[in-house]
Amino acid sequence: QVDLVQSGGGWVQPGGSQTLSCAASVSIFNAGVMGWYRQAPGKERDWVAIMTGEGSTTYKDSVRGRFTIYRDNDGNAMYLQMNALEPDDPAVYSCQGVVYWGQGTQVPAPP
Protein backbone atom coordinates (compact mmCIF):
# COMPACT_ATOMS: atom_id res chain seq x y z
CA GLN A 1 0.00 0.00 0.00
CA VAL A 2 1.27 3.45 -0.94
CA ASP A 3 -0.11 6.55 0.72
CA LEU A 4 -0.33 9.83 -1.15
CA VAL A 5 -0.78 12.86 1.04
CA GLN A 6 -1.73 16.15 -0.52
CA SER A 7 -1.09 19.63 0.78
CA GLY A 8 -1.78 23.11 -0.45
CA GLY A 9 -5.11 24.36 -1.68
CA GLY A 10 -7.34 27.03 -0.32
CA TRP A 11 -8.72 30.22 -1.74
CA VAL A 12 -6.66 32.24 -4.19
CA GLN A 13 -7.62 35.43 -5.96
CA PRO A 14 -8.44 35.14 -9.65
CA GLY A 15 -5.24 35.58 -11.56
CA GLY A 16 -3.26 34.35 -8.61
CA SER A 17 -0.98 31.35 -8.21
CA GLN A 18 -0.84 28.32 -6.02
CA THR A 19 1.12 25.11 -5.78
CA LEU A 20 -0.40 21.79 -4.79
CA SER A 21 1.84 19.07 -3.41
CA CYS A 22 1.49 15.31 -3.28
CA ALA A 23 3.89 13.30 -1.13
CA ALA A 24 4.20 9.55 -1.45
CA SER A 25 5.11 7.11 1.32
CA VAL A 26 7.45 5.40 -1.14
CA SER A 27 9.18 6.63 -4.25
CA ILE A 28 6.71 6.03 -7.08
CA PHE A 29 6.54 9.21 -9.12
CA ASN A 30 9.41 8.26 -11.38
CA ALA A 31 8.14 4.71 -11.85
CA GLY A 32 5.09 5.26 -14.00
CA VAL A 33 2.33 7.58 -15.03
CA MET A 34 1.26 10.20 -12.54
CA GLY A 35 -1.20 12.99 -12.79
CA TRP A 36 -3.45 15.62 -11.35
CA TYR A 37 -7.20 15.48 -11.68
CA ARG A 38 -9.97 17.80 -10.61
CA GLN A 39 -13.66 17.61 -9.93
CA ALA A 40 -15.76 20.73 -9.95
CA PRO A 41 -19.18 20.82 -8.25
CA GLY A 42 -21.75 18.96 -10.30
CA LYS A 43 -19.16 17.61 -12.72
CA GLU A 44 -17.23 14.41 -13.13
CA ARG A 45 -13.58 14.15 -12.21
CA ASP A 46 -11.37 14.99 -15.15
CA TRP A 47 -7.67 14.88 -15.77
CA VAL A 48 -5.68 18.11 -15.73
CA ALA A 49 -2.02 17.21 -16.19
CA ILE A 50 -0.20 13.94 -16.77
CA MET A 51 3.48 13.03 -16.52
CA THR A 52 5.02 9.74 -17.61
CA GLY A 53 7.85 7.99 -15.85
CA GLU A 54 10.15 9.34 -18.56
CA GLY A 55 9.05 12.88 -17.82
CA SER A 56 6.79 13.62 -20.76
CA THR A 57 3.89 15.88 -19.89
CA THR A 58 0.42 16.42 -21.26
CA TYR A 59 -1.99 19.14 -20.24
CA LYS A 60 -5.69 19.71 -20.64
CA ASP A 61 -6.25 22.49 -23.16
CA SER A 62 -7.90 24.67 -20.56
CA VAL A 63 -4.79 24.73 -18.33
CA ARG A 64 -1.96 24.47 -20.83
CA GLY A 65 0.45 27.35 -20.41
CA ARG A 66 -0.87 28.12 -16.91
CA PHE A 67 -0.34 24.88 -14.97
CA THR A 68 2.85 22.88 -14.60
CA ILE A 69 3.21 19.35 -13.30
CA TYR A 70 6.60 18.35 -11.94
CA ARG A 71 8.18 15.97 -9.48
CA ASP A 72 11.23 15.86 -7.30
CA ASN A 73 14.31 13.93 -8.38
CA ASP A 74 13.73 11.16 -5.85
CA GLY A 75 10.22 10.47 -7.07
CA ASN A 76 8.81 11.00 -3.60
CA ALA A 77 6.68 14.00 -4.41
CA MET A 78 4.97 15.70 -7.26
CA TYR A 79 3.49 19.13 -7.63
CA LEU A 80 1.03 21.16 -9.61
CA GLN A 81 1.99 24.78 -10.05
CA MET A 82 -1.12 26.75 -10.97
CA ASN A 83 -0.77 30.26 -12.34
CA ALA A 84 -3.25 32.79 -13.63
CA LEU A 85 -6.15 31.04 -11.94
CA GLU A 86 -9.44 31.40 -13.79
CA PRO A 87 -13.07 31.13 -12.69
CA ASP A 88 -13.32 27.56 -14.01
CA ASP A 89 -10.34 26.34 -12.00
CA PRO A 90 -11.94 25.96 -8.54
CA ALA A 91 -12.46 22.27 -7.84
CA VAL A 92 -11.26 19.43 -5.68
CA TYR A 93 -7.84 18.49 -7.01
CA SER A 94 -6.52 14.95 -6.58
CA CYS A 95 -3.12 13.52 -7.33
CA GLN A 96 -2.61 10.07 -8.77
CA GLY A 97 0.55 8.00 -8.87
CA VAL A 98 0.41 4.73 -10.77
CA VAL A 99 -2.77 3.29 -9.17
CA TYR A 100 -2.79 5.29 -5.96
CA TRP A 101 -4.74 8.44 -5.17
CA GLY A 102 -4.34 11.34 -2.83
CA GLN A 103 -7.11 12.45 -0.51
CA GLY A 104 -8.12 15.48 -2.54
CA THR A 105 -7.50 19.18 -1.96
CA GLN A 106 -10.10 21.88 -2.22
CA VAL A 107 -9.34 24.93 -4.31
CA PRO A 108 -12.51 26.90 -3.68
CA ALA A 109 -14.06 29.64 -5.71
CA PRO A 110 -13.42 33.16 -4.45
CA PRO A 111 -16.06 34.48 -2.05
Backbone as JSON Lines, residues from 0, in Angstrom:
{"i":0,"aa":"Q","n":[0.84,-1.19,0.0],"ca":[0.0,0.0,0.0],"c":[0.88,1.25,0.0]}
{"i":1,"aa":"V","n":[0.55,2.19,-0.85],"ca":[1.27,3.45,-0.94],"c":[0.31,4.56,-0.57]}
{"i":2,"aa":"D","n":[0.72,5.41,0.33],"ca":[-0.11,6.55,0.72],"c":[0.36,7.8,-0.01]}
{"i":3,"aa":"L","n":[-0.6,8.53,-0.55],"ca":[-0.33,9.83,-1.15],"c":[-1.02,10.88,-0.31]}
{"i":4,"aa":"V","n":[-0.25,11.82,0.18],"ca":[-0.78,12.86,1.04],"c":[-0.62,14.21,0.36]}
{"i":5,"aa":"Q","n":[-1.73,14.87,0.16],"ca":[-1.73,16.15,-0.52],"c":[-1.66,17.3,0.47]}
{"i":6,"aa":"S","n":[-1.09,18.4,0.01],"ca":[-1.09,19.63,0.78],"c":[-1.22,20.8,-0.18]}
{"i":7,"aa":"G","n":[-1.5,21.94,0.37],"ca":[-1.78,23.11,-0.45],"c":[-3.27,23.28,-0.58]}
{"i":8,"aa":"G","n":[-3.69,24.1,-1.51],"ca":[-5.11,24.36,-1.68],"c":[-5.55,25.57,-0.9]}
{"i":9,"aa":"G","n":[-6.82,25.85,-0.96],"ca":[-7.34,27.03,-0.32],"c":[-7.65,28.12,-1.34]}
{"i":10,"aa":"W","n":[-8.25,29.17,-0.84],"ca":[-8.72,30.22,-1.74],"c":[-7.56,31.06,-2.27]}
{"i":11,"aa":"V","n":[-7.64,31.37,-3.54],"ca":[-6.66,32.24,-4.19],"c":[-7.43,33.21,-5.06]}
{"i":12,"aa":"Q","n":[-6.98,34.43,-5.1],"ca":[-7.62,35.43,-5.96],"c":[-7.54,35.04,-7.42]}
{"i":13,"aa":"P","n":[-8.55,35.35,-8.2],"ca":[-8.44,35.14,-9.65],"c":[-7.19,35.8,-10.19]}
{"i":14,"aa":"G","n":[-6.5,35.07,-11.04],"ca":[-5.24,35.58,-11.56],"c":[-4.05,35.24,-10.7]}
{"i":15,"aa":"G","n":[-4.32,34.69,-9.52],"ca":[-3.26,34.35,-8.61],"c":[-2.63,33.0,-8.9]}
{"i":16,"aa":"S","n":[-1.72,32.6,-8.03],"ca":[-0.98,31.35,-8.21],"c":[-1.03,30.51,-6.95]}
{"i":17,"aa":"Q","n":[-0.86,29.25,-7.14],"ca":[-0.84,28.32,-6.02],"c":[-0.16,27.04,-6.46]}
{"i":18,"aa":"T","n":[0.48,26.39,-5.51],"ca":[1.12,25.11,-5.78],"c":[0.52,24.03,-4.9]}
{"i":19,"aa":"L","n":[0.08,22.96,-5.52],"ca":[-0.4,21.79,-4.79],"c":[0.72,20.77,-4.72]}
{"i":20,"aa":"S","n":[0.81,20.08,-3.6],"ca":[1.84,19.07,-3.41],"c":[1.22,17.72,-3.14]}
{"i":21,"aa":"C","n":[1.95,16.68,-3.49],"ca":[1.49,15.31,-3.28],"c":[2.72,14.5,-2.88]}
{"i":22,"aa":"A","n":[2.75,14.05,-1.65],"ca":[3.89,13.3,-1.13],"c":[3.54,11.83,-1.01]}
{"i":23,"aa":"A","n":[4.43,10.99,-1.47],"ca":[4.2,9.55,-1.45],"c":[4.99,8.89,-0.32]}
{"i":24,"aa":"S","n":[4.44,7.82,0.24],"ca":[5.11,7.11,1.32],"c":[6.3,6.3,0.8]}
{"i":25,"aa":"V","n":[6.3,6.02,-0.49],"ca":[7.45,5.4,-1.14],"c":[7.67,6.12,-2.45]}
{"i":26,"aa":"S","n":[8.83,5.92,-3.04],"ca":[9.18,6.63,-4.25],"c":[8.51,5.98,-5.45]}
{"i":27,"aa":"I","n":[7.44,6.61,-5.95],"ca":[6.71,6.03,-7.08],"c":[6.59,6.97,-8.27]}
{"i":28,"aa":"F","n":[6.86,8.24,-8.08],"ca":[6.54,9.21,-9.12],"c":[7.51,9.2,-10.29]}
{"i":29,"aa":"N","n":[8.57,8.43,-10.22],"ca":[9.41,8.26,-11.38],"c":[9.31,6.83,-11.92]}
{"i":30,"aa":"A","n":[8.28,6.11,-11.47],"ca":[8.14,4.71,-11.85],"c":[7.03,4.47,-12.86]}
{"i":31,"aa":"G","n":[6.2,5.46,-13.08],"ca":[5.09,5.26,-14.0],"c":[4.33,6.54,-14.19]}
{"i":32,"aa":"V","n":[3.15,6.41,-14.73],"ca":[2.33,7.58,-15.03],"c":[1.79,8.18,-13.73]}
{"i":33,"aa":"M","n":[1.83,9.48,-13.66],"ca":[1.26,10.2,-12.54],"c":[0.47,11.38,-13.08]}
{"i":34,"aa":"G","n":[-0.41,11.89,-12.27],"ca":[-1.2,12.99,-12.79],"c":[-1.99,13.73,-11.73]}
{"i":35,"aa":"W","n":[-2.53,14.82,-12.16],"ca":[-3.45,15.62,-11.35],"c":[-4.81,15.63,-12.03]}
{"i":36,"aa":"Y","n":[-5.83,15.49,-11.21],"ca":[-7.2,15.48,-11.68],"c":[-7.99,16.5,-10.86]}
{"i":37,"aa":"R","n":[-9.13,16.89,-11.38],"ca":[-9.97,17.8,-10.61],"c":[-11.44,17.49,-10.85]}
{"i":38,"aa":"Q","n":[-12.22,17.8,-9.84],"ca":[-13.66,17.61,-9.93],"c":[-14.34,18.87,-9.41]}
{"i":39,"aa":"A","n":[-15.01,19.54,-10.32],"ca":[-15.76,20.73,-9.95],"c":[-17.16,20.31,-9.49]}
{"i":40,"aa":"P","n":[-17.84,21.16,-8.72],"ca":[-19.18,20.82,-8.25],"c":[-20.11,20.49,-9.4]}
{"i":41,"aa":"G","n":[-20.8,19.37,-9.28],"ca":[-21.75,18.96,-10.3],"c":[-21.14,18.36,-11.55]}
{"i":42,"aa":"K","n":[-19.83,18.17,-11.54],"ca":[-19.16,17.61,-12.72],"c":[-18.38,16.35,-12.35]}
{"i":43,"aa":"E","n":[-18.04,15.59,-13.36],"ca":[-17.23,14.41,-13.13],"c":[-15.76,14.79,-12.99]}
{"i":44,"aa":"R","n":[-15.01,13.92,-12.32],"ca":[-13.58,14.15,-12.21],"c":[-12.93,14.04,-13.59]}
{"i":45,"aa":"D","n":[-12.01,14.93,-13.84],"ca":[-11.37,14.99,-15.15],"c":[-9.87,15.18,-14.96]}
{"i":46,"aa":"W","n":[-9.1,14.71,-15.89],"ca":[-7.67,14.88,-15.77],"c":[-7.28,16.3,-16.09]}
{"i":47,"aa":"V","n":[-6.17,16.74,-15.54],"ca":[-5.68,18.11,-15.73],"c":[-4.28,18.1,-16.34]}
{"i":48,"aa":"A","n":[-3.4,17.27,-15.75],"ca":[-2.02,17.21,-16.19],"c":[-1.49,15.82,-15.92]}
{"i":49,"aa":"I","n":[-0.74,15.29,-16.86],"ca":[-0.2,13.94,-16.77],"c":[1.29,13.99,-17.01]}
{"i":50,"aa":"M","n":[2.06,13.18,-16.28],"ca":[3.48,13.03,-16.52],"c":[3.82,11.55,-16.55]}
{"i":51,"aa":"T","n":[4.59,11.14,-17.54],"ca":[5.02,9.74,-17.61],"c":[6.26,9.53,-16.75]}
{"i":52,"aa":"G","n":[6.63,8.29,-16.58],"ca":[7.85,7.99,-15.85],"c":[9.09,8.59,-16.51]}
{"i":53,"aa":"E","n":[9.02,8.76,-17.83],"ca":[10.15,9.34,-18.56],"c":[10.16,10.85,-18.5]}
{"i":54,"aa":"G","n":[9.09,11.43,-17.98],"ca":[9.05,12.88,-17.82],"c":[8.26,13.64,-18.86]}
{"i":55,"aa":"S","n":[7.63,12.93,-19.79],"ca":[6.79,13.62,-20.76],"c":[5.52,14.11,-20.1]}
{"i":56,"aa":"T","n":[5.07,15.29,-20.52],"ca":[3.89,15.88,-19.89],"c":[2.8,16.15,-20.92]}
{"i":57,"aa":"T","n":[1.58,16.1,-20.45],"ca":[0.42,16.42,-21.26],"c":[-0.52,17.23,-20.4]}
{"i":58,"aa":"Y","n":[-1.11,18.26,-20.98],"ca":[-1.99,19.14,-20.24],"c":[-3.34,19.25,-20.93]}
{"i":59,"aa":"K","n":[-4.37,19.4,-20.12],"ca":[-5.69,19.71,-20.64],"c":[-5.59,21.07,-21.32]}
{"i":60,"aa":"D","n":[-6.33,21.23,-22.41],"ca":[-6.25,22.49,-23.16],"c":[-6.53,23.7,-22.26]}
{"i":61,"aa":"S","n":[-7.46,23.54,-21.36],"ca":[-7.9,24.67,-20.56],"c":[-6.84,25.15,-19.56]}
{"i":62,"aa":"V","n":[-5.81,24.33,-19.3],"ca":[-4.79,24.73,-18.33],"c":[-3.41,24.85,-18.95]}
{"i":63,"aa":"R","n":[-3.29,24.44,-20.2],"ca":[-1.96,24.47,-20.83],"c":[-1.43,25.89,-20.85]}
{"i":64,"aa":"G","n":[-0.17,26.03,-20.46],"ca":[0.45,27.35,-20.41],"c":[0.27,28.03,-19.06]}
{"i":65,"aa":"R","n":[-0.64,27.52,-18.24],"ca":[-0.87,28.12,-16.91],"c":[-0.47,27.17,-15.79]}
{"i":66,"aa":"F","n":[-0.65,25.88,-15.99],"ca":[-0.34,24.88,-14.97],"c":[0.91,24.11,-15.38]}
{"i":67,"aa":"T","n":[1.66,23.68,-14.38],"ca":[2.85,22.88,-14.6],"c":[2.88,21.73,-13.62]}
{"i":68,"aa":"I","n":[3.04,20.53,-14.14],"ca":[3.21,19.35,-13.3],"c":[4.7,19.03,-13.24]}
{"i":69,"aa":"Y","n":[5.2,18.73,-12.07],"ca":[6.6,18.35,-11.94],"c":[6.77,17.48,-10.71]}
{"i":70,"aa":"R","n":[7.91,16.87,-10.6],"ca":[8.18,15.97,-9.48],"c":[9.59,16.23,-8.97]}
{"i":71,"aa":"D","n":[9.86,15.73,-7.79],"ca":[11.23,15.86,-7.3],"c":[12.09,14.72,-7.86]}
{"i":72,"aa":"N","n":[13.39,14.87,-7.75],"ca":[14.31,13.93,-8.38],"c":[14.21,12.53,-7.78]}
{"i":73,"aa":"D","n":[13.81,12.45,-6.52],"ca":[13.73,11.16,-5.85],"c":[12.44,10.42,-6.16]}
{"i":74,"aa":"G","n":[11.49,11.1,-6.78],"ca":[10.22,10.47,-7.07],"c":[9.32,10.33,-5.86]}
{"i":75,"aa":"N","n":[9.61,11.07,-4.81],"ca":[8.81,11.0,-3.6],"c":[7.65,11.99,-3.57]}
{"i":76,"aa":"A","n":[7.72,12.98,-4.44],"ca":[6.68,14.0,-4.41],"c":[6.46,14.56,-5.79]}
{"i":77,"aa":"M","n":[5.26,14.99,-6.02],"ca":[4.97,15.7,-7.26],"c":[4.13,16.93,-6.92]}
{"i":78,"aa":"Y","n":[4.07,17.83,-7.87],"ca":[3.49,19.13,-7.63],"c":[2.66,19.57,-8.82]}
{"i":79,"aa":"L","n":[1.76,20.49,-8.55],"ca":[1.03,21.16,-9.61],"c":[1.11,22.65,-9.34]}
{"i":80,"aa":"Q","n":[1.89,23.33,-10.15],"ca":[1.99,24.78,-10.05],"c":[0.86,25.36,-10.9]}
{"i":81,"aa":"M","n":[0.02,26.16,-10.28],"ca":[-1.12,26.75,-10.97],"c":[-0.96,28.25,-11.0]}
{"i":82,"aa":"N","n":[-0.9,28.82,-12.17],"ca":[-0.77,30.26,-12.34],"c":[-1.98,30.82,-13.07]}
{"i":83,"aa":"A","n":[-2.18,32.09,-12.92],"ca":[-3.25,32.79,-13.63],"c":[-4.58,32.06,-13.46]}
{"i":84,"aa":"L","n":[-4.93,31.79,-12.21],"ca":[-6.15,31.04,-11.94],"c":[-7.37,31.73,-12.52]}
{"i":85,"aa":"E","n":[-8.25,30.91,-13.1],"ca":[-9.44,31.4,-13.79],"c":[-10.7,30.92,-13.06]}
{"i":86,"aa":"P","n":[-11.82,31.5,-13.39],"ca":[-13.07,31.13,-12.69],"c":[-13.45,29.65,-12.81]}
{"i":87,"aa":"D","n":[-12.99,28.98,-13.85],"ca":[-13.32,27.56,-14.01],"c":[-12.35,26.63,-13.3]}
{"i":88,"aa":"D","n":[-11.34,27.18,-12.66],"ca":[-10.34,26.34,-12.0],"c":[-10.74,25.8,-10.63]}
{"i":89,"aa":"P","n":[-11.57,26.49,-9.85],"ca":[-11.94,25.96,-8.54],"c":[-12.55,24.57,-8.64]}
{"i":90,"aa":"A","n":[-12.05,23.66,-7.81],"ca":[-12.46,22.27,-7.84],"c":[-11.74,21.54,-6.71]}
{"i":91,"aa":"V","n":[-12.05,20.29,-6.54],"ca":[-11.26,19.43,-5.68],"c":[-10.2,18.78,-6.56]}
{"i":92,"aa":"Y","n":[-8.95,19.01,-6.23],"ca":[-7.84,18.49,-7.01],"c":[-7.27,17.25,-6.32]}
{"i":93,"aa":"S","n":[-7.04,16.21,-7.12],"ca":[-6.52,14.95,-6.58],"c":[-5.29,14.53,-7.38]}
{"i":94,"aa":"C","n":[-4.31,14.04,-6.66],"ca":[-3.12,13.52,-7.33],"c":[-3.26,12.0,-7.48]}
{"i":95,"aa":"Q","n":[-2.61,11.51,-8.5],"ca":[-2.61,10.07,-8.77],"c":[-1.2,9.65,-9.15]}
{"i":96,"aa":"G","n":[-0.74,8.58,-8.53],"ca":[0.55,8.0,-8.87],"c":[0.38,6.52,-9.13]}
{"i":97,"aa":"V","n":[0.6,6.13,-10.36],"ca":[0.41,4.73,-10.77],"c":[-1.06,4.37,-10.52]}
{"i":98,"aa":"V","n":[-1.38,3.65,-9.45],"ca":[-2.77,3.29,-9.17],"c":[-3.26,3.89,-7.86]}
{"i":99,"aa":"Y","n":[-2.45,4.74,-7.26],"ca":[-2.79,5.29,-5.96],"c":[-3.26,6.73,-6.07]}
{"i":100,"aa":"W","n":[-4.13,7.11,-5.13],"ca":[-4.74,8.44,-5.17],"c":[-4.52,9.18,-3.87]}
{"i":101,"aa":"G","n":[-4.35,10.49,-3.99],"ca":[-4.34,11.34,-2.83],"c":[-5.75,11.58,-2.31]}
{"i":102,"aa":"Q","n":[-5.83,12.28,-1.19],"ca":[-7.11,12.45,-0.51],"c":[-7.96,13.57,-1.1]}
{"i":103,"aa":"G","n":[-7.38,14.37,-1.97],"ca":[-8.12,15.48,-2.54],"c":[-7.85,16.77,-1.79]}
{"i":104,"aa":"T","n":[-7.76,17.86,-2.53],"ca":[-7.5,19.18,-1.96],"c":[-8.47,20.17,-2.57]}
{"i":105,"aa":"Q","n":[-9.13,20.92,-1.73],"ca":[-10.1,21.88,-2.22],"c":[-9.41,23.18,-2.64]}
{"i":106,"aa":"V","n":[-9.7,23.59,-3.85],"ca":[-9.34,24.93,-4.31],"c":[-10.67,25.62,-4.55]}
{"i":107,"aa":"P","n":[-11.15,26.39,-3.59],"ca":[-12.51,26.9,-3.68],"c":[-12.6,28.13,-4.57]}
{"i":108,"aa":"A","n":[-13.81,28.43,-4.96],"ca":[-14.06,29.64,-5.71],"c":[-13.92,30.84,-4.78]}
{"i":109,"aa":"P","n":[-13.53,31.97,-5.29],"ca":[-13.42,33.16,-4.45],"c":[-14.77,33.53,-3.86]}
{"i":110,"aa":"P","n":[-14.77,34.1,-2.69],"ca":[-16.06,34.48,-2.05],"c":[-16.74,35.61,-2.81]}
